[in-house]
């Protein structure tokens, strides 16, 4: 994996996301209840605090849980909920060690179809259907991971120029379009709730 991503909107953090499959997965895992840039900068922050230039699934899986939670809680915290996210990151890494020898890219490397890849992503701890579809779309649109039927498996997130998620963010302009889409969705949901 060697791509230029623009999800953290910080050059060093984005560089790590583009070259490290595990960092990209961890960023996606963190992408909830915080601004996207904060979530995707998280892997870089964790790597720096571990004294490394990359993340290692074996190291994180074996890390003392209390010490790892403290590492994520140090100011500035890696997430709004650093303790629970530390646990989730460790669960993800433990799963990757157990099922993929600690190699995050093995999740998608030999997937024959988009459906198979979607299933593998949904099997990851912390990845529900929506998160798995968004990550699948990111893999296809920006990281050249395109097994047969990947767009269909990614659902609406796989549509070209959908501007629905991180899968479509390639810079400030597309980030603004994704933010506008999310605001529209929130407004529509609020209006639907008020109309009940």
Secondary structure, DSSP 8 states (H G I E B T S, - for coil): ------SSSSHHHHHHHHH-HHHHHHHHHH-SSS-HHHHHHHHHHHHHHTT-SS--HHHHHHS-HHHHHHHHHSSS-SSTTHHHHHHHHHHHHHHHHHHHTT-TTHHHHT--BHHHHHHHHHHSTT--HHHHHHHHHHHHHHS----BTHHHHTGGGGSTT--SSGGG-SSHHHHHHHHHHHHHHHHHHHHHHHT-
